């Protein structure tokens, strides 16, 4: 009995952190496996079913989960949270019309991406008439070195910030063309700084090319980026190396001016 009481006391001291972590772990499992039940959640997280049951019922009572049959899915509350978060970022309202304009002009997929906690987050996208479907979606978090907008952002961050990001996340490969060598990445980032835009040649999705340019604040630090992506057999040659970069640089420059005076 004494050991049980000591264990409970220890749990109580850590509950403010462990309880929150467990709740978010459960939300993440439900997000990835919509319609998942308590037993499956417990198995994936290696937790007791009773623990998962208490957390799930609490999340459900707060309106964050919805039960459908024997499983659970995320509720529409997350739409409210996500919309609020997106509107909070100063880049969203200013960049949105330019993203839509570029999609109409290029007929390709255009994204606005920000950096948060060292990764790229897709905050808004627009489709042109010939856009290709990829795994990219609003809210998706991606390693900065793996795609054009991410590299454009990474190249325009302070050196010490770049070092911290590389130390924390490393250089994992999304495809066999992703840069995974630090020396090669540093050389590419220097080239991106010099020309003002980045290329993605099948580094995040095989068969897809992209061009990305940073949106910078008054200090020259990137607060986000805009990219244009399309099939590799369409985005190549002068379109890839000259025409799209010129369009992007014009768009990002306009966004930067509007941001400075908003």
Secondary structure, DSSP 8 states (H G I E B T S, - for coil): -HHHHHHHHHHHHHHHHHHHHHHHHHHHHHHHSTTB-HHHHHHHHT--HHHHHHHHHHHHHTTSEEEETTEEEE-THHHHHHHHHHHHSHHHHHHHHHHHHHHHHHSSEEEEEEEETTEEEEEEEE--TT----S--TT-EEEGGGSHHHHHHHHTS-HHHHHHHHHHH----SSTTS---HHHHHHHHHHHHHHS-EEEESSSSTTEEEEEEEEE-TTS-EEEEEEEEEETTTS-HHIIIIIHHHHHHHHHHHHHHHHHT-
